[in-house]
Amino acid sequence: MTIKQLQGELRRDAVARDWLPHHTVGNLLLALTSEVGELCHLYRWKVPPDIAEAGAEAADVAIFLLRFCDVAGIDLDQAIADKMAENARRQHDGSTLAH
């Protein structure tokens, strides 16, 4: 499934659950940050977490990132391609990779 297809499925799910009024750019960023925190928490003490639990948290991060990009009008496919090209240019030029 492509990024755009995933975003379409997530958008349809948000409509079906009447979540669109809550899916603002700001709310989605806060949710994304919360989910990243939950993923980080699993690794906080460097104890190997349950991989299924880590996968579920990683999926939550991805879901909120996809919804954020969709609502914000960011073409994530293009943004990733552009960033990879920029990183390759920097590496070729001998400068540090972009963060």
C-alpha positions in Angstrom: 0.0 0.0 0.0 1.4 3.5 -0.9 1.6 6.5 1.4 -1.3 8.1 -0.4 -3.5 4.9 -0.1 -2.7 4.7 3.6 -3.6 8.4 4.1 -6.9 7.8 2.2 -7.7 4.8 4.6 -6.8 6.9 7.6 -8.9 9.8 6.3 -11.9 7.6 5.8 -11.5 6.2 9.3 -11.4 9.7 10.7 -14.6 10.6 8.9 -16.3 7.4 10.0 -15.4 8.1 13.6 -16.3 11.8 13.3 -12.7 12.8 14.3 -12.1 15.3 11.5 -13.0 18.3 13.8 -10.2 17.1 16.1 -7.7 16.4 13.4 -6.2 19.8 13.2 -2.5 20.3 12.4 -1.8 21.3 16.0 -3.8 18.4 17.6 -2.1 15.9 15.3 1.4 17.3 16.1 0.6 16.9 19.9 -0.7 13.4 19.3 2.4 12.5 17.2 4.7 13.9 20.0 2.8 11.8 22.6 3.1 8.7 20.6 6.9 9.2 20.0 7.1 9.7 23.8 5.4 6.3 24.4 7.8 4.6 22.0 10.8 6.2 23.7 9.4 5.1 27.0 9.7 1.5 26.0 13.5 2.0 25.4 14.1 4.4 28.2 16.2 2.0 30.4 17.6 0.1 27.5 15.7 -3.0 28.4 14.7 -4.7 25.2 10.9 -4.1 25.0 8.4 -6.5 23.7 8.8 -6.2 20.0 5.0 -6.4 19.4 4.5 -3.5 21.8 7.2 -1.5 20.2 5.7 -2.2 16.8 2.3 -1.0 17.9 3.8 2.2 19.2 5.8 2.7 16.0 2.6 2.2 14.0 0.9 4.9 16.1 3.7 7.3 15.3 3.4 6.5 11.6 -0.4 6.9 11.7 -0.2 10.3 13.3 2.6 11.4 11.0 0.6 10.4 7.9 -2.5 12.2 9.2 -0.5 15.3 10.0 1.0 15.4 6.5 -2.4 14.8 4.9 -4.0 17.6 6.9 -1.1 20.0 6.5 -0.9 19.4 2.8 2.6 17.9 2.8 3.3 15.4 0.1 5.3 13.0 2.2 6.5 10.9 -0.8 8.0 14.0 -2.3 9.3 15.4 1.0 11.2 12.1 1.6 12.6 12.0 -1.9 13.7 15.7 -1.6 15.3 15.0 1.8 17.2 11.9 0.5 18.5 13.9 -2.5 19.6 16.7 -0.2 21.4 14.3 2.1 23.1 12.6 -0.9 24.2 16.0 -2.2 25.6 17.0 1.2 27.4 13.6 1.5 28.9 14.0 -2.0 30.0 17.6 -1.2 31.6 16.4 2.0 29.3 18.3 4.3 27.4 16.8 7.2 24.1 15.1 6.6 21.0 17.3 7.2 19.0 16.4 10.3 
